[in-house]
Amino acid sequence: MMKKVEALLKEKSKKYETLEVPDELEESLRAALHREPKEHSLKSRKWLPAVAMWSIAILLIGGNFSTFAYYGKRLMGYDTVMNGQLQELNDLGKGQIIDKSHTFSNGVTVTLDGIMLDDTQLLTFYTIYSPMGDVDDLHIGHEIKGLFKTYRQYRGQGECDEARQKMKWMMAFDAIDFYEKDLSFRISLGINGFLEEGSIKFTLEREKAMGHLLKQPINQKFQMEDTSLKINDLVAAPTRTIVTGTLQDSLDLLKKRSMKEGFRPIEVSLAVKANGELLEEQGGNISTNLEGTKFRKEFAALPQPLISLELIVESFTIQKNVEEILQLEKSGPWEMMIEGQKVVIDKVESKDNDTLITLTTKDSVLLSQVYLEVDGKKVELERTDESELLKTEEGIFHTRVLKFPAVGEKLNLIVQKINYPEIYNQTVTILIK
């Protein structure tokens, strides 16, 4: 740390060395040096060197005051739970120091060290201390309570010290509404069978919020085989990048439901490329209601300076209701096509009153609600054992073993749901404003 400070001070010193003194100021100084001195006592003259030294010190400290303040406001001890972008923001003093604690009756102390706030999320940085040396076994609940609502936590990362007494956590919460000012970091801990609660109150310093770097409407629609995908917008904030969109409008959704097609999008695969490099994906969600199916994908923050930005629509995975039946009376292997996806039944065997069915599909294809009809009786799947992955020129294939708790002579495999991706792979170039 001291090496960094020294380097910054040297850099600042070089800047002062290159400063040019205005001609008028230089002439005034020379005139002052040759001017007839006024009468002063000997005592006052002794202060001149000291005043000069203090002037130089004030000049140096004043010039570097922001540097000292910046190190003073830095969150300490969180380097291992921050990614590169957050470390840079922390080094620039972009967080708000809180430094408030709550101690539970058993001596466990939670200290809210600081926060980072932008338009997409609130990041909390807190320390858990346990004098019993069991900090990694504690289950502490936490939430942010605002004026009218509670903000949910959706992601976190922590690291414990070797003594198991102290743990540093970074926890991400939903974006805080614009009107919020006074918040409570609510925590709870189970002690002797009872839930003990605590609260750390703090006030948002809005001037330290980081806002957003880029908010770009995209409004581009992609038509696929069974549905349409629309990218709505991209919001890039200092801590992360968010892409939002829809997979169906409400009319499409109601139509499919009324026709009982059993169609449901369950995953969207997107990639964001900035300055030619893919951003790390950090999460996302997808939800369906009467307004349609909406999705949200979260990525790492954009690099600075930003030169180029691309959004790659790779695919989305859908789930469909089907009713496929395959007779397994003859010797295998067998092959069946479900919604254009090939399913190969490699072998069927009986073992310890169980029927084991080995099948292979593309790695991105998953069968669900699978049953085995044994001599006219429908038997539910007991377990699926994962097996090997095989890479070929056609793609990556996954072999699984399905276990059904029954044996018999006449076997029918019944599949009622299948998940598979619809591949698109189209790149959208986003204009940087």
C-alpha positions as CSV (number, residue, x, y, z in Angstrom):
1,M,0.0,0.0,0.0
2,M,2.8,2.4,0.9
3,K,4.5,1.7,-2.4
4,K,1.3,2.8,-4.2
5,V,1.2,6.0,-2.1
6,E,4.8,6.8,-2.9
7,A,4.2,6.2,-6.6
8,L,1.3,8.6,-6.6
9,L,3.3,11.2,-4.7
10,K,6.2,10.9,-7.2
11,E,3.8,11.3,-10.1
12,K,2.2,14.4,-8.5
13,S,5.7,15.8,-7.8
14,K,6.6,15.4,-11.5
15,K,3.5,17.4,-12.5
16,Y,4.6,20.3,-10.1
17,E,8.1,20.2,-11.6
18,T,6.7,20.8,-15.1
19,L,4.5,23.8,-14.1
20,E,5.5,27.1,-15.8
21,V,5.4,30.3,-13.7
22,P,3.6,33.1,-15.4
23,D,5.9,36.0,-16.4
24,E,3.9,38.6,-14.3
25,L,4.3,36.4,-11.2
26,E,8.0,35.9,-11.8
27,E,8.6,39.7,-12.1
28,S,6.6,40.4,-9.0
29,L,8.7,37.9,-7.0
30,R,11.9,39.3,-8.3
31,A,10.8,42.8,-7.3
32,A,9.8,41.7,-3.9
33,L,13.3,40.1,-3.3
34,H,15.1,43.4,-4.2
35,R,12.7,45.6,-2.3
36,E,14.0,47.4,0.8
37,P,13.1,45.2,3.8
38,K,11.0,46.7,6.5
39,E,12.1,46.6,10.1
40,H,11.3,43.4,11.9
41,S,12.4,42.1,15.2
42,L,15.0,39.3,15.4
43,K,12.4,37.1,16.9
44,S,10.1,37.4,13.9
45,R,12.9,36.7,11.4
46,K,13.5,33.3,13.1
47,W,10.1,32.2,12.0
48,L,10.8,32.7,8.3
49,P,12.4,29.3,7.7
50,A,9.6,27.6,9.6
51,V,6.9,29.5,7.7
52,A,8.7,28.6,4.4
53,M,8.8,24.9,5.4
54,W,5.1,24.9,6.4
55,S,4.2,26.6,3.2
56,I,6.0,23.8,1.2
57,A,4.4,21.2,3.4
58,I,0.9,22.7,2.9
59,L,1.6,22.9,-0.9
60,L,2.6,19.2,-1.0
61,I,-0.2,17.9,1.3
62,G,-2.7,20.2,-0.4
63,G,-1.8,18.9,-3.8
64,N,-2.0,15.3,-2.7
65,F,-4.9,15.7,-0.3
66,S,-7.3,13.8,-2.6
67,T,-4.8,11.0,-2.7
68,F,-4.7,10.6,1.1
69,A,-8.5,10.9,1.3
70,Y,-8.9,8.3,-1.4
71,Y,-6.9,5.8,0.5
72,G,-8.6,6.7,3.7
73,K,-12.1,5.9,2.2
74,R,-11.1,2.7,0.6
75,L,-12.8,-0.5,1.7
76,M,-10.1,-2.7,3.3
77,G,-9.8,-6.5,3.2
78,Y,-12.2,-7.2,0.3
79,D,-9.8,-7.7,-2.5
80,T,-10.5,-11.5,-2.6
81,V,-14.3,-11.1,-2.9
82,M,-14.2,-8.3,-5.5
83,N,-13.8,-8.8,-9.3
84,G,-11.4,-6.6,-11.3
85,Q,-14.0,-3.9,-12.0
86,L,-15.1,-3.6,-8.3
87,Q,-11.4,-3.4,-7.2
88,E,-10.8,-0.5,-9.5
89,L,-13.9,1.3,-8.2
90,N,-12.8,0.6,-4.7
91,D,-9.3,2.0,-5.4
92,L,-11.0,5.1,-6.7
93,G,-12.9,5.5,-3.5
94,K,-16.3,5.1,-5.2
95,G,-17.9,3.4,-2.2
96,Q,-19.7,4.9,0.9
97,I,-18.1,4.0,4.2
98,I,-20.8,2.9,6.9
99,D,-18.7,1.3,9.7
100,K,-21.6,0.4,11.9
101,S,-22.1,-2.9,13.9
102,H,-24.6,-5.0,15.7
103,T,-23.6,-7.7,18.3
104,F,-25.9,-10.6,19.0
105,S,-26.3,-12.1,22.5
106,N,-23.8,-14.9,21.8
107,G,-21.1,-12.4,20.9
108,V,-21.3,-12.7,17.1
109,T,-20.8,-9.2,15.6
110,V,-21.8,-8.1,12.2
111,T,-20.2,-4.9,10.9
112,L,-21.5,-3.1,7.8
113,D,-18.3,-1.7,6.5
114,G,-19.6,0.0,3.4
115,I,-21.7,0.0,0.3
116,M,-21.5,0.7,-3.5
117,L,-24.6,2.0,-5.3
118,D,-25.4,2.5,-8.9
119,D,-28.6,2.3,-11.1
120,T,-28.6,-1.5,-11.3
121,Q,-27.8,-2.7,-7.7
122,L,-26.7,-2.1,-4.2
123,L,-23.6,-3.9,-3.1
124,T,-23.0,-4.3,0.7
125,F,-19.7,-5.2,2.2
126,Y,-19.8,-6.5,5.7
127,T,-17.8,-8.5,8.2
128,I,-19.0,-11.3,10.5
129,Y,-16.9,-12.0,13.6
130,S,-17.5,-15.0,15.8
131,P,-15.3,-15.4,19.0
132,M,-16.2,-19.1,19.0
133,G,-14.3,-19.8,15.8
134,D,-17.2,-21.1,13.9
135,V,-18.0,-18.2,11.6
136,D,-18.2,-20.3,8.4
137,D,-21.0,-22.4,10.1
138,L,-23.2,-19.5,10.9
139,H,-26.4,-18.9,8.9
140,I,-27.2,-15.2,9.0
141,G,-30.3,-13.9,7.2
142,H,-30.1,-10.4,5.7
143,E,-32.3,-8.0,3.8
144,I,-32.4,-4.3,3.0
145,K,-35.5,-2.5,4.3
146,G,-36.5,0.8,2.7
147,L,-39.4,3.2,3.2
148,F,-42.1,1.1,1.6
149,K,-40.4,-2.1,0.4
150,T,-37.8,-4.7,1.2
151,Y,-35.0,-5.3,-1.3
152,R,-34.1,-8.9,-2.0
153,Q,-30.6,-10.3,-2.0
154,Y,-29.7,-12.3,-5.1
155,R,-26.0,-13.0,-5.1
156,G,-23.1,-13.0,-2.6
157,Q,-19.5,-14.1,-2.1
158,G,-17.6,-14.5,1.1
159,E,-14.2,-15.6,2.4
160,C,-13.2,-16.9,5.9
161,D,-9.9,-16.4,7.6
162,E,-7.8,-19.3,8.8
163,A,-8.9,-19.0,12.4
164,R,-12.6,-19.2,11.4
165,Q,-13.3,-16.1,13.4
166,K,-13.8,-13.5,10.7
167,M,-15.6,-13.6,7.4
168,K,-15.8,-10.9,4.7
169,W,-18.9,-10.8,2.6
170,M,-20.0,-9.0,-0.5
171,M,-23.7,-9.2,-1.0
172,A,-25.7,-7.8,-3.9
173,F,-29.2,-6.5,-3.6
174,D,-31.8,-5.2,-6.1
175,A,-31.5,-1.6,-7.3
176,I,-32.7,0.9,-4.7
177,D,-35.6,3.2,-5.7
178,F,-34.8,6.8,-6.4
179,Y,-36.7,8.1,-3.4
180,E,-34.9,6.1,-0.7
181,K,-32.7,7.8,1.7
182,D,-32.7,6.0,5.1
183,L,-32.3,2.2,4.9
184,S,-31.9,-0.7,7.4
185,F,-29.6,-3.6,6.9
186,R,-31.6,-6.2,8.8
187,I,-29.9,-9.4,10.0
188,S,-31.0,-12.5,11.9
189,L,-29.2,-15.4,13.6
190,G,-30.4,-18.6,15.1
191,I,-29.3,-18.9,18.7
192,N,-30.3,-21.9,20.9
193,G,-33.3,-22.6,18.8
194,F,-34.6,-19.0,18.6
195,L,-34.2,-16.5,15.9
196,E,-32.6,-13.3,17.1
197,E,-32.8,-10.2,14.9
198,G,-30.8,-7.0,14.6
199,S,-30.7,-3.9,12.4
200,I,-28.0,-1.5,11.2
201,K,-29.4,1.7,10.0
202,F,-27.6,4.0,7.5
203,T,-28.3,6.9,5.3
204,L,-27.6,6.9,1.5
205,E,-25.2,9.6,0.4
206,R,-26.7,10.0,-3.1
207,E,-23.8,12.1,-4.3
208,K,-21.6,9.0,-4.0
209,A,-23.9,6.9,-6.2
210,M,-22.4,6.0,-9.5
211,G,-25.5,6.1,-11.8
212,H,-25.0,4.5,-15.2
213,L,-22.5,4.8,-18.0
214,L,-24.7,3.8,-20.9
215,K,-28.4,3.3,-21.3
216,Q,-29.1,2.1,-24.9
217,P,-32.5,1.1,-26.2
218,I,-32.2,-1.7,-28.7
219,N,-35.7,-2.7,-29.6
220,Q,-34.7,-5.4,-32.1
221,K,-36.9,-8.4,-32.8
222,F,-35.8,-11.9,-33.9
223,Q,-38.3,-14.3,-35.4
224,M,-37.6,-18.0,-34.6
225,E,-39.4,-21.2,-35.4
226,D,-41.9,-21.2,-32.6
227,T,-41.7,-17.7,-31.2
228,S,-40.1,-14.3,-31.4
229,L,-37.4,-12.8,-29.3
230,K,-37.0,-9.1,-28.7
231,I,-34.1,-7.3,-27.1
232,N,-35.4,-4.3,-25.3
233,D,-32.4,-2.4,-23.9
234,L,-29.0,-2.5,-22.4
235,V,-28.0,-0.7,-19.3
236,A,-24.3,-0.5,-18.3
237,A,-23.5,0.8,-14.9
238,P,-20.0,0.9,-13.2
239,T,-20.6,-2.4,-11.3
240,R,-22.4,-4.5,-14.0
241,T,-24.2,-4.6,-17.4
242,I,-27.8,-5.7,-17.8
243,V,-29.7,-6.8,-20.9
244,T,-33.5,-7.1,-20.9
245,G,-36.0,-8.4,-23.4
246,T,-39.2,-10.4,-24.1
247,L,-39.8,-13.8,-25.7
248,Q,-43.6,-13.4,-26.4
249,D,-46.1,-10.7,-26.2
250,S,-49.3,-11.3,-24.3
251,L,-51.3,-12.2,-27.4
252,D,-48.8,-14.9,-28.4
253,L,-48.9,-16.3,-24.9
254,L,-52.7,-16.4,-24.6
255,K,-52.9,-18.0,-28.1
256,K,-50.5,-20.8,-27.2
257,R,-52.2,-21.4,-23.9
258,S,-55.7,-21.5,-25.5
259,M,-54.3,-24.0,-28.1
260,K,-52.7,-26.0,-25.3
261,E,-49.4,-26.2,-27.2
262,G,-47.6,-26.5,-23.9
263,F,-44.8,-24.2,-25.0
264,R,-42.7,-22.5,-22.4
265,P,-39.3,-20.7,-22.8
266,I,-37.1,-21.5,-19.9
267,E,-33.6,-20.0,-20.7
268,V,-32.1,-17.4,-23.0
269,S,-28.5,-17.6,-24.1
270,L,-26.9,-14.2,-24.8
271,A,-23.3,-12.9,-24.9
272,V,-22.0,-9.4,-24.7
273,K,-18.7,-8.6,-26.3
274,A,-16.9,-5.3,-25.4
275,N,-13.7,-4.2,-27.2
276,G,-13.6,-7.6,-28.8
277,E,-13.7,-9.5,-25.5
278,L,-16.6,-11.5,-24.0
279,L,-17.9,-10.2,-20.7
280,E,-18.3,-12.6,-17.8
281,E,-22.0,-13.7,-17.3
282,Q,-23.1,-13.1,-13.7
283,G,-26.7,-14.3,-13.6
284,G,-30.2,-13.6,-14.8
285,N,-33.8,-14.7,-14.7
286,I,-36.8,-15.4,-16.8
287,S,-40.5,-15.0,-15.8
288,T,-43.9,-15.4,-17.4
289,N,-47.1,-13.6,-16.7
290,L,-50.1,-12.1,-18.7
291,E,-47.7,-9.5,-20.1
292,G,-45.6,-12.2,-21.7
293,T,-42.2,-13.8,-21.0
294,K,-39.5,-11.4,-19.8
295,F,-35.9,-12.2,-19.4
296,R,-32.9,-10.4,-17.8
297,K,-29.3,-11.2,-18.3
298,E,-26.5,-9.8,-16.1
299,F,-22.8,-9.4,-17.1
300,A,-19.7,-7.9,-15.7
301,A,-19.1,-4.1,-16.1
302,L,-18.0,-2.7,-19.4
303,P,-14.3,-1.8,-19.8
304,Q,-13.2,1.8,-20.0
305,P,-12.6,3.3,-22.4
306,L,-15.3,1.6,-24.4
307,I,-14.4,1.3,-28.1
308,S,-16.9,-1.4,-29.5
309,L,-19.9,-3.2,-28.1
310,E,-21.8,-6.2,-29.5
311,L,-24.7,-8.3,-28.4
312,I,-24.8,-11.9,-29.5
313,V,-28.2,-13.7,-29.5
314,E,-27.1,-17.3,-29.3
315,S,-30.2,-19.4,-28.6
316,F,-33.0,-19.9,-26.2
317,T,-34.2,-23.1,-24.6
318,I,-37.9,-24.1,-24.6
319,Q,-39.9,-26.7,-22.9
320,K,-42.7,-28.5,-24.8
321,N,-45.4,-30.9,-23.9
322,V,-45.3,-34.0,-26.0
323,E,-46.7,-37.5,-25.9
324,E,-44.2,-39.8,-27.4
325,I,-44.2,-43.6,-26.9
326,L,-41.5,-46.0,-28.0
327,Q,-41.9,-49.8,-27.8
328,L,-38.8,-51.5,-26.4
329,E,-39.8,-55.1,-27.3
330,K,-37.1,-55.8,-29.8
331,S,-33.3,-55.8,-29.3
332,G,-31.7,-52.4,-29.4
333,P,-30.4,-49.9,-30.0
334,W,-33.6,-47.8,-30.7
335,E,-34.0,-44.3,-32.1
336,M,-36.8,-41.8,-31.8
337,M,-37.3,-38.2,-33.0
338,I,-39.0,-35.8,-30.6
339,E,-39.7,-32.3,-31.9
340,G,-36.8,-32.7,-34.4
341,Q,-34.4,-33.9,-31.6
342,K,-32.8,-37.3,-31.9
343,V,-33.0,-39.6,-28.9
344,V,-31.0,-42.9,-29.0
345,I,-31.8,-45.7,-26.6
346,D,-28.5,-47.5,-26.4
347,K,-29.6,-50.5,-24.2
348,V,-32.2,-51.8,-21.8
349,E,-31.3,-54.2,-19.0
350,S,-32.8,-55.6,-15.8
351,K,-30.9,-55.5,-12.5
352,D,-32.1,-56.2,-9.0
353,N,-35.8,-55.8,-9.9
354,D,-35.0,-52.5,-11.6
355,T,-35.1,-51.7,-15.3
356,L,-32.1,-49.5,-16.5
357,I,-32.5,-47.6,-19.8
358,T,-29.3,-46.0,-21.2
359,L,-30.0,-43.2,-23.7
360,T,-28.0,-40.6,-25.5
361,T,-29.0,-37.1,-26.6
362,K,-27.3,-33.8,-27.5
363,D,-26.0,-32.2,-24.3
364,S,-28.5,-29.4,-24.7
365,V,-31.5,-31.7,-24.9
366,L,-33.2,-32.9,-21.7
367,L,-36.2,-35.3,-21.4
368,S,-38.5,-34.7,-18.4
369,Q,-41.7,-36.4,-17.2
370,V,-40.4,-39.7,-18.5
371,Y,-42.3,-43.0,-17.6
372,L,-41.9,-46.6,-18.3
373,E,-45.0,-48.7,-19.0
374,V,-44.2,-52.2,-17.7
375,D,-46.7,-54.9,-18.8
376,G,-49.4,-52.3,-19.0
377,K,-48.6,-50.5,-15.7
378,K,-47.2,-47.0,-15.7
379,V,-44.0,-46.7,-13.5
380,E,-42.4,-43.4,-12.5
381,L,-38.7,-42.7,-12.9
382,E,-36.8,-43.3,-9.7
383,R,-33.4,-41.8,-10.6
384,T,-31.2,-40.5,-13.4
385,D,-27.5,-41.3,-13.3
386,E,-25.3,-39.0,-15.2
387,S,-22.8,-40.6,-17.4
388,E,-20.2,-39.5,-20.0
389,L,-20.0,-36.6,-22.4
390,L,-18.8,-37.4,-26.0
391,K,-17.5,-34.7,-28.3
392,T,-18.1,-35.4,-32.1
393,E,-18.2,-33.4,-35.3
394,E,-22.0,-33.1,-34.8
395,G,-21.7,-31.7,-31.3
396,I,-21.5,-32.8,-27.7
397,F,-23.6,-35.8,-26.7
398,H,-24.7,-36.8,-23.2
399,T,-25.4,-40.4,-22.1
400,R,-27.7,-40.9,-19.1
401,V,-29.0,-44.0,-17.3
402,L,-32.7,-44.0,-16.3
403,K,-33.7,-46.2,-13.4
404,F,-37.3,-47.5,-13.1
405,P,-38.2,-49.7,-10.0
406,A,-39.9,-52.5,-12.0
407,V,-39.2,-55.3,-14.5
408,G,-41.4,-57.0,-17.1
409,E,-41.7,-58.4,-20.6
410,K,-43.5,-55.7,-22.5
411,L,-41.8,-52.2,-22.1
412,N,-42.9,-48.9,-23.5
413,L,-40.9,-45.7,-22.9
414,I,-43.2,-42.6,-22.5
415,V,-41.9,-39.1,-22.8
416,Q,-44.2,-36.2,-22.0
417,K,-41.9,-33.1,-21.9
418,I,-38.7,-32.2,-23.7
419,N,-36.3,-29.2,-23.3
420,Y,-34.2,-28.2,-26.3
421,P,-32.5,-25.0,-27.6
422,E,-33.5,-23.1,-30.7
423,I,-30.2,-21.9,-32.2
424,Y,-30.0,-18.3,-33.6
425,N,-26.5,-16.9,-33.4
426,Q,-27.0,-13.4,-34.6
427,T,-24.8,-10.4,-33.7
428,V,-26.2,-6.9,-33.0
429,T,-23.7,-4.0,-33.1
430,I,-24.6,-1.4,-30.4
431,L,-23.8,2.2,-31.1
432,I,-21.8,3.9,-28.4
433,K,-23.1,7.4,-27.7
